[in-house]
Amino acid sequence: MILACTELPLAFPDHIDEPCFEAAGVLFINPSAAHVAAALELALGEPQNA
């Protein structure tokens, strides 16, 4: 199961800038951070470490 929600930074403030992270053995996807990372990668023309 993958949990993804735009409100994840409210629940996990320590992972606010991470597109995906694991907490208590559960994988979470922060779609806001994932979209920002993808836009930055596209704008700079080079892959970014996530």
C-alpha distance matrix in Angstrom:
0.0 3.8 6.5 9.8 13.1 16.8 17.6 15.5 18.9 20.3 17.9 17.9 21.3 21.5 18.8 20.4 21.3 18.3 16.2 13.2 13.2 11.8 13.0 13.2 10.9 7.9 7.6 9.0 10.8 14.2 15.4 18.9 19.3 17.7 20.3 23.1 22.5 22.5 25.7 27.3 26.7 28.2 31.1 32.0 31.6 30.0 26.5 25.4 23.7 20.4
3.8 0.0 3.8 6.5 10.0 13.5 14.7 12.5 15.8 17.6 15.6 15.3 18.5 18.8 15.8 17.1 17.8 14.9 12.6 9.9 10.5 10.0 11.6 13.0 11.1 7.5 5.7 5.9 7.1 10.5 11.7 15.2 15.5 14.0 16.6 19.3 18.8 19.0 22.1 23.7 23.3 24.8 27.6 28.6 28.4 26.8 23.4 22.2 20.6 17.2
6.5 3.8 0.0 3.8 6.8 10.4 11.1 9.2 12.7 14.2 12.3 12.6 15.9 16.7 14.0 14.8 16.2 13.9 11.9 9.7 10.3 10.2 11.0 12.6 11.9 8.0 6.7 4.9 6.1 8.6 10.0 13.2 14.0 13.3 15.7 18.2 18.3 18.9 21.5 23.2 23.4 25.0 27.3 28.5 28.8 27.5 24.2 22.6 21.1 17.5
9.8 6.5 3.8 0.0 3.8 7.0 8.7 7.5 10.8 12.7 11.9 12.1 14.7 16.0 13.0 12.9 14.0 12.1 9.8 8.8 10.4 11.6 12.7 15.2 14.7 11.0 8.8 5.7 4.5 5.7 6.5 9.6 10.9 10.4 12.3 14.8 15.5 16.0 18.3 20.2 20.7 22.1 24.2 25.7 26.2 25.2 22.2 20.6 19.6 16.0
13.1 10.0 6.8 3.8 0.0 3.8 5.3 5.6 8.9 10.2 10.2 11.3 13.4 15.5 12.9 11.9 13.6 12.8 11.0 10.9 12.5 13.9 14.4 16.9 17.2 13.6 11.8 8.3 7.1 6.1 6.5 8.3 10.6 11.1 12.3 14.4 15.9 16.8 18.3 20.3 21.5 22.7 24.3 26.1 27.0 26.3 23.7 21.8 21.1 17.5
16.8 13.5 10.4 7.0 3.8 0.0 3.8 5.6 7.4 8.9 10.3 11.3 12.4 14.9 12.5 10.4 12.0 12.3 10.8 12.0 13.8 15.9 16.3 19.2 19.9 16.5 14.6 10.8 8.9 6.2 6.0 5.9 8.8 10.3 10.8 12.2 14.4 15.6 16.5 18.3 20.1 21.2 22.3 24.3 25.6 25.2 22.9 20.9 20.6 17.2
17.6 14.7 11.1 8.7 5.3 3.8 0.0 3.8 5.6 5.6 7.1 9.0 10.2 13.2 11.8 9.9 12.6 13.1 12.7 13.3 14.2 15.7 15.3 17.9 19.3 16.2 15.0 11.3 10.6 8.1 9.3 9.0 11.0 13.2 14.1 15.0 17.0 18.8 19.6 21.0 23.0 24.4 25.3 27.0 28.6 28.0 25.6 23.2 22.5 19.0
15.5 12.5 9.2 7.5 5.6 5.6 3.8 0.0 3.8 5.3 5.2 5.9 7.9 10.3 8.6 7.7 10.6 10.4 10.4 10.3 10.6 12.0 11.6 14.4 15.8 12.9 11.8 8.2 8.2 6.2 8.9 9.2 10.1 12.1 14.0 14.8 16.0 18.1 19.5 20.5 22.1 24.0 25.1 26.3 27.8 26.7 24.0 21.4 20.2 16.5
18.9 15.8 12.7 10.8 8.9 7.4 5.6 3.8 0.0 3.8 5.4 5.0 4.9 7.9 6.7 4.8 8.3 9.4 10.5 11.2 11.3 13.2 12.7 15.9 17.6 15.3 14.1 10.7 10.4 7.6 10.3 9.3 9.4 12.4 14.1 13.9 15.2 17.9 19.0 19.3 21.3 23.5 24.1 25.1 27.0 25.9 23.4 20.4 19.3 15.9
20.3 17.6 14.2 12.7 10.2 8.9 5.6 5.3 3.8 0.0 3.8 5.7 5.8 9.5 9.7 8.2 11.9 13.1 14.2 14.6 14.2 15.5 14.1 16.7 18.9 16.7 16.2 13.0 13.3 10.8 13.3 12.3 13.0 15.9 17.4 17.3 18.9 21.5 22.3 22.8 25.0 27.0 27.5 28.6 30.6 29.6 27.2 24.2 23.0 19.6
17.9 15.6 12.3 11.9 10.2 10.3 7.1 5.2 5.4 3.8 0.0 3.8 6.2 9.0 9.2 9.3 13.0 13.2 14.4 13.7 12.6 13.0 11.1 13.2 15.6 13.6 13.8 11.1 12.4 11.0 14.0 14.0 14.3 16.7 18.8 19.1 20.2 22.7 24.1 24.6 26.3 28.5 29.3 30.3 32.0 30.6 27.9 24.9 23.2 19.7
17.9 15.3 12.6 12.1 11.3 11.3 9.0 5.9 5.0 5.7 3.8 0.0 3.8 5.5 5.7 6.7 10.2 10.2 12.1 11.4 9.8 10.5 8.9 11.7 14.1 12.5 12.3 9.9 11.3 10.0 13.5 13.4 12.7 15.1 17.7 17.6 18.1 20.9 22.6 22.6 24.1 26.7 27.5 28.0 29.7 28.1 25.2 22.1 20.1 16.7
21.3 18.5 15.9 14.7 13.4 12.4 10.2 7.9 4.9 5.8 6.2 3.8 0.0 3.8 5.4 5.2 8.8 10.1 12.7 13.0 11.8 13.2 12.0 14.9 17.3 16.0 15.4 12.9 13.5 11.3 14.5 13.4 12.4 15.5 17.7 16.8 17.5 20.7 21.9 21.4 23.4 26.0 26.4 26.8 28.9 27.3 24.8 21.4 19.7 16.6
21.5 18.8 16.7 16.0 15.5 14.9 13.2 10.3 7.9 9.5 9.0 5.5 3.8 0.0 3.8 5.8 8.3 9.0 12.2 12.1 10.2 11.6 10.7 13.7 15.9 15.3 14.7 12.9 13.7 12.2 15.7 15.0 13.0 15.7 18.4 17.4 17.2 20.6 22.1 21.2 22.7 25.7 26.2 26.1 28.1 26.1 23.4 19.8 17.6 14.8
18.8 15.8 14.0 13.0 12.9 12.5 11.8 8.6 6.7 9.7 9.2 5.7 5.4 3.8 0.0 3.8 5.7 5.4 8.4 8.4 7.1 9.4 9.6 13.2 14.6 13.4 12.0 9.9 10.2 8.8 12.3 11.9 9.7 12.1 15.0 14.3 13.9 17.1 18.9 18.3 19.5 22.5 23.3 23.3 25.0 23.1 20.2 16.9 14.7 11.6
20.4 17.1 14.8 12.9 11.9 10.4 9.9 7.7 4.8 8.2 9.3 6.7 5.2 5.8 3.8 0.0 3.8 5.8 8.3 9.6 9.8 12.5 12.9 16.5 17.8 16.1 14.3 11.4 10.7 8.0 10.8 9.4 7.5 10.8 13.0 11.9 12.3 15.6 16.8 16.3 18.2 20.9 21.3 21.7 23.8 22.3 19.8 16.5 15.2 12.2
21.3 17.8 16.2 14.0 13.6 12.0 12.6 10.6 8.3 11.9 13.0 10.2 8.8 8.3 5.7 3.8 0.0 3.8 6.5 8.9 9.9 13.3 14.6 18.3 19.1 17.4 15.0 12.5 10.9 8.4 10.5 8.9 5.8 8.8 11.0 9.3 9.1 12.7 13.9 13.0 14.7 17.6 18.0 18.1 20.1 18.6 16.2 12.8 11.7 9.0
18.3 14.9 13.9 12.1 12.8 12.3 13.1 10.4 9.4 13.1 13.2 10.2 10.1 9.0 5.4 5.8 3.8 0.0 3.8 5.4 6.5 10.1 12.1 15.9 16.1 14.5 11.7 9.7 8.3 7.0 9.5 9.4 6.1 7.6 10.8 10.2 9.0 12.0 14.3 13.6 14.4 17.4 18.6 18.5 19.9 17.9 15.0 11.8 10.0 6.6
16.2 12.6 11.9 9.8 11.0 10.8 12.7 10.4 10.5 14.2 14.4 12.1 12.7 12.2 8.4 8.3 6.5 3.8 0.0 3.8 7.0 10.6 13.2 16.8 16.3 14.1 10.8 8.5 5.8 5.0 6.6 7.5 4.7 4.3 8.0 8.6 7.4 9.5 12.2 12.5 12.9 15.4 17.2 17.6 18.5 16.8 13.8 11.3 10.2 6.5
13.2 9.9 9.7 8.8 10.9 12.0 13.3 10.3 11.2 14.6 13.7 11.4 13.0 12.1 8.4 9.6 8.9 5.4 3.8 0.0 3.8 7.1 10.1 13.5 12.6 10.5 7.1 5.6 4.3 5.8 8.3 10.3 8.2 7.5 11.2 12.3 10.9 12.6 15.7 16.0 15.9 18.5 20.6 20.8 21.3 19.3 15.9 13.6 11.6 7.9
13.2 10.5 10.3 10.4 12.5 13.8 14.2 10.6 11.3 14.2 12.6 9.8 11.8 10.2 7.1 9.8 9.9 6.5 7.0 3.8 0.0 3.8 6.7 10.2 9.7 8.3 5.8 5.4 6.6 8.2 11.4 13.2 11.0 11.0 14.8 15.5 14.0 16.1 19.1 19.0 19.0 21.9 23.8 23.7 24.3 22.0 18.5 15.9 13.3 9.8
11.8 10.0 10.2 11.6 13.9 15.9 15.7 12.0 13.2 15.5 13.0 10.5 13.2 11.6 9.4 12.5 13.3 10.1 10.6 7.1 3.8 0.0 3.8 6.7 6.0 5.3 4.4 5.9 8.8 11.0 14.3 16.3 14.6 14.5 18.2 19.2 17.8 19.7 22.7 22.8 22.6 25.4 27.4 27.3 27.8 25.3 21.7 19.3 16.4 13.1
13.0 11.6 11.0 12.7 14.4 16.3 15.3 11.6 12.7 14.1 11.1 8.9 12.0 10.7 9.6 12.9 14.6 12.1 13.2 10.1 6.7 3.8 0.0 3.8 5.3 5.3 6.7 7.5 10.9 12.5 16.1 17.8 16.5 17.0 20.6 21.3 20.4 22.6 25.4 25.4 25.6 28.4 30.2 30.2 31.0 28.6 25.0 22.4 19.5 16.2
13.2 13.0 12.6 15.2 16.9 19.2 17.9 14.4 15.9 16.7 13.2 11.7 14.9 13.7 13.2 16.5 18.3 15.9 16.8 13.5 10.2 6.7 3.8 0.0 3.8 5.6 8.6 10.3 13.9 15.9 19.3 21.3 20.1 20.6 24.1 25.0 24.1 26.1 29.0 29.1 29.2 31.9 33.9 33.8 34.4 32.0 28.4 25.9 22.9 19.7
10.9 11.1 11.9 14.7 17.2 19.9 19.3 15.8 17.6 18.9 15.6 14.1 17.3 15.9 14.6 17.8 19.1 16.1 16.3 12.6 9.7 6.0 5.3 3.8 0.0 3.8 6.7 9.6 13.2 15.9 19.0 21.4 20.2 19.9 23.5 24.8 23.5 25.1 28.3 28.6 28.1 30.8 33.1 33.0 33.2 30.7 26.9 24.8 21.8 18.7
7.9 7.5 8.0 11.0 13.6 16.5 16.2 12.9 15.3 16.7 13.6 12.5 16.0 15.3 13.4 16.1 17.4 14.5 14.1 10.5 8.3 5.3 5.3 5.6 3.8 0.0 3.8 6.4 10.0 12.9 15.7 18.4 17.7 17.3 20.6 22.3 21.3 22.7 25.8 26.5 26.2 28.6 31.0 31.2 31.5 29.2 25.6 23.6 21.0 17.6
7.6 5.7 6.7 8.8 11.8 14.6 15.0 11.8 14.1 16.2 13.8 12.3 15.4 14.7 12.0 14.3 15.0 11.7 10.8 7.1 5.8 4.4 6.7 8.6 6.7 3.8 0.0 3.8 6.8 10.1 12.7 15.5 14.6 13.7 17.2 18.9 17.8 19.0 22.2 22.9 22.6 24.9 27.3 27.6 27.7 25.6 22.0 20.1 17.7 14.3
9.0 5.9 4.9 5.7 8.3 10.8 11.3 8.2 10.7 13.0 11.1 9.9 12.9 12.9 9.9 11.4 12.5 9.7 8.5 5.6 5.4 5.9 7.5 10.3 9.6 6.4 3.8 0.0 3.8 6.5 9.4 12.0 11.5 11.2 14.4 16.1 15.6 17.0 19.8 20.7 20.9 23.1 25.2 25.9 26.4 24.6 21.2 19.1 17.2 13.5
10.8 7.1 6.1 4.5 7.1 8.9 10.6 8.2 10.4 13.3 12.4 11.3 13.5 13.7 10.2 10.7 10.9 8.3 5.8 4.3 6.6 8.8 10.9 13.9 13.2 10.0 6.8 3.8 0.0 3.8 5.9 8.9 8.5 7.6 10.7 12.7 12.4 13.4 16.2 17.4 17.6 19.5 21.7 22.7 23.1 21.7 18.4 16.6 15.3 11.6
14.2 10.5 8.6 5.7 6.1 6.2 8.1 6.2 7.6 10.8 11.0 10.0 11.3 12.2 8.8 8.0 8.4 7.0 5.0 5.8 8.2 11.0 12.5 15.9 15.9 12.9 10.1 6.5 3.8 0.0 3.8 5.5 5.5 6.1 8.7 10.2 10.7 12.3 14.4 15.5 16.5 18.4 20.0 21.2 22.2 21.1 18.2 16.0 15.1 11.5
15.4 11.7 10.0 6.5 6.5 6.0 9.3 8.9 10.3 13.3 14.0 13.5 14.5 15.7 12.3 10.8 10.5 9.5 6.6 8.3 11.4 14.3 16.1 19.3 19.0 15.7 12.7 9.4 5.9 3.8 0.0 3.8 5.5 4.8 6.0 8.5 9.7 10.3 12.0 14.0 15.0 16.2 18.0 19.7 20.5 19.9 17.5 15.8 15.8 12.6
18.9 15.2 13.2 9.6 8.3 5.9 9.0 9.2 9.3 12.3 14.0 13.4 13.4 15.0 11.9 9.4 8.9 9.4 7.5 10.3 13.2 16.3 17.8 21.3 21.4 18.4 15.5 12.0 8.9 5.5 3.8 0.0 3.8 5.5 5.3 6.3 8.7 10.0 10.7 12.4 14.3 15.5 16.5 18.3 19.8 19.5 17.5 15.5 15.9 13.0
19.3 15.5 14.0 10.9 10.6 8.8 11.0 10.1 9.4 13.0 14.3 12.7 12.4 13.0 9.7 7.5 5.8 6.1 4.7 8.2 11.0 14.6 16.5 20.1 20.2 17.7 14.6 11.5 8.5 5.5 5.5 3.8 0.0 3.8 5.5 5.1 6.1 8.5 9.8 10.5 12.1 14.2 15.2 16.3 17.8 17.0 14.7 12.3 12.4 9.4
17.7 14.0 13.3 10.4 11.1 10.3 13.2 12.1 12.4 15.9 16.7 15.1 15.5 15.7 12.1 10.8 8.8 7.6 4.3 7.5 11.0 14.5 17.0 20.6 19.9 17.3 13.7 11.2 7.6 6.1 4.8 5.5 3.8 0.0 3.8 5.5 5.1 6.2 8.6 9.9 10.5 12.3 14.2 15.4 16.1 15.3 12.7 11.0 11.3 8.5
20.3 16.6 15.7 12.3 12.3 10.8 14.1 14.0 14.1 17.4 18.8 17.7 17.7 18.4 15.0 13.0 11.0 10.8 8.0 11.2 14.8 18.2 20.6 24.1 23.5 20.6 17.2 14.4 10.7 8.7 6.0 5.3 5.5 3.8 0.0 3.8 5.4 5.1 6.1 8.5 9.8 10.5 12.1 14.1 15.0 15.0 13.3 12.2 13.5 11.4
23.1 19.3 18.2 14.8 14.4 12.2 15.0 14.8 13.9 17.3 19.1 17.6 16.8 17.4 14.3 11.9 9.3 10.2 8.6 12.3 15.5 19.2 21.3 25.0 24.8 22.3 18.9 16.1 12.7 10.2 8.5 6.3 5.1 5.5 3.8 0.0 3.8 5.5 5.1 6.1 8.5 9.8 10.4 12.1 13.8 13.9 12.6 10.8 12.4 10.8
22.5 18.8 18.3 15.5 15.9 14.4 17.0 16.0 15.2 18.9 20.2 18.1 17.5 17.2 13.9 12.3 9.1 9.0 7.4 10.9 14.0 17.8 20.4 24.1 23.5 21.3 17.8 15.6 12.4 10.7 9.7 8.7 6.1 5.1 5.4 3.8 0.0 3.8 5.5 5.1 6.1 8.6 9.9 10.5 11.8 11.0 9.1 7.1 8.7 7.4
22.5 19.0 18.9 16.0 16.8 15.6 18.8 18.1 17.9 21.5 22.7 20.9 20.7 20.6 17.1 15.6 12.7 12.0 9.5 12.6 16.1 19.7 22.6 26.1 25.1 22.7 19.0 17.0 13.4 12.3 10.3 10.0 8.5 6.2 5.1 5.5 3.8 0.0 3.8 5.4 5.0 6.1 8.6 9.9 10.2 10.1 8.5 8.2 10.5 9.7
25.7 22.1 21.5 18.3 18.3 16.5 19.6 19.5 19.0 22.3 24.1 22.6 21.9 22.1 18.9 16.8 13.9 14.3 12.2 15.7 19.1 22.7 25.4 29.0 28.3 25.8 22.2 19.8 16.2 14.4 12.0 10.7 9.8 8.6 6.1 5.1 5.5 3.8 0.0 3.8 5.4 5.1 6.0 8.5 9.7 10.7 10.4 10.2 13.0 12.6
27.3 23.7 23.2 20.2 20.3 18.3 21.0 20.5 19.3 22.8 24.6 22.6 21.4 21.2 18.3 16.3 13.0 13.6 12.5 16.0 19.0 22.8 25.4 29.1 28.6 26.5 22.9 20.7 17.4 15.5 14.0 12.4 10.5 9.9 8.5 6.1 5.1 5.4 3.8 0.0 3.8 5.4 5.0 6.0 8.2 8.6 8.7 7.8 10.9 11.3
26.7 23.3 23.4 20.7 21.5 20.1 23.0 22.1 21.3 25.0 26.3 24.1 23.4 22.7 19.5 18.2 14.7 14.4 12.9 15.9 19.0 22.6 25.6 29.2 28.1 26.2 22.6 20.9 17.6 16.5 15.0 14.3 12.1 10.5 9.8 8.5 6.1 5.0 5.4 3.8 0.0 3.8 5.5 5.3 5.7 5.4 5.3 5.8 9.4 10.4
28.2 24.8 25.0 22.1 22.7 21.2 24.4 24.0 23.5 27.0 28.5 26.7 26.0 25.7 22.5 20.9 17.6 17.4 15.4 18.5 21.9 25.4 28.4 31.9 30.8 28.6 24.9 23.1 19.5 18.4 16.2 15.5 14.2 12.3 10.5 9.8 8.6 6.1 5.1 5.4 3.8 0.0 3.8 5.6 5.1 7.0 8.0 9.5 13.0 13.9
31.1 27.6 27.3 24.2 24.3 22.3 25.3 25.1 24.1 27.5 29.3 27.5 26.4 26.2 23.3 21.3 18.0 18.6 17.2 20.6 23.8 27.4 30.2 33.9 33.1 31.0 27.3 25.2 21.7 20.0 18.0 16.5 15.2 14.2 12.1 10.4 9.9 8.6 6.0 5.0 5.5 3.8 0.0 3.8 5.6 8.2 10.1 10.8 14.5 15.6
32.0 28.6 28.5 25.7 26.1 24.3 27.0 26.3 25.1 28.6 30.3 28.0 26.8 26.1 23.3 21.7 18.1 18.5 17.6 20.8 23.7 27.3 30.2 33.8 33.0 31.2 27.6 25.9 22.7 21.2 19.7 18.3 16.3 15.4 14.1 12.1 10.5 9.9 8.5 6.0 5.3 5.6 3.8 0.0 3.8 5.5 8.1 9.0 12.7 14.6
31.6 28.4 28.8 26.2 27.0 25.6 28.6 27.8 27.0 30.6 32.0 29.7 28.9 28.1 25.0 23.8 20.1 19.9 18.5 21.3 24.3 27.8 31.0 34.4 33.2 31.5 27.7 26.4 23.1 22.2 20.5 19.8 17.8 16.1 15.0 13.8 11.8 10.2 9.7 8.2 5.7 5.1 5.6 3.8 0.0 3.8 7.0 9.4 13.1 15.2
30.0 26.8 27.5 25.2 26.3 25.2 28.0 26.7 25.9 29.6 30.6 28.1 27.3 26.1 23.1 22.3 18.6 17.9 16.8 19.3 22.0 25.3 28.6 32.0 30.7 29.2 25.6 24.6 21.7 21.1 19.9 19.5 17.0 15.3 15.0 13.9 11.0 10.1 10.7 8.6 5.4 7.0 8.2 5.5 3.8 0.0 3.8 6.5 9.9 12.5
26.5 23.4 24.2 22.2 23.7 22.9 25.6 24.0 23.4 27.2 27.9 25.2 24.8 23.4 20.2 19.8 16.2 15.0 13.8 15.9 18.5 21.7 25.0 28.4 26.9 25.6 22.0 21.2 18.4 18.2 17.5 17.5 14.7 12.7 13.3 12.6 9.1 8.5 10.4 8.7 5.3 8.0 10.1 8.1 7.0 3.8 0.0 3.8 6.7 9.1
25.4 22.2 22.6 20.6 21.8 20.9 23.2 21.4 20.4 24.2 24.9 22.1 21.4 19.8 16.9 16.5 12.8 11.8 11.3 13.6 15.9 19.3 22.4 25.9 24.8 23.6 20.1 19.1 16.6 16.0 15.8 15.5 12.3 11.0 12.2 10.8 7.1 8.2 10.2 7.8 5.8 9.5 10.8 9.0 9.4 6.5 3.8 0.0 3.8 6.2
23.7 20.6 21.1 19.6 21.1 20.6 22.5 20.2 19.3 23.0 23.2 20.1 19.7 17.6 14.7 15.2 11.7 10.0 10.2 11.6 13.3 16.4 19.5 22.9 21.8 21.0 17.7 17.2 15.3 15.1 15.8 15.9 12.4 11.3 13.5 12.4 8.7 10.5 13.0 10.9 9.4 13.0 14.5 12.7 13.1 9.9 6.7 3.8 0.0 3.8
20.4 17.2 17.5 16.0 17.5 17.2 19.0 16.5 15.9 19.6 19.7 16.7 16.6 14.8 11.6 12.2 9.0 6.6 6.5 7.9 9.8 13.1 16.2 19.7 18.7 17.6 14.3 13.5 11.6 11.5 12.6 13.0 9.4 8.5 11.4 10.8 7.4 9.7 12.6 11.3 10.4 13.9 15.6 14.6 15.2 12.5 9.1 6.2 3.8 0.0
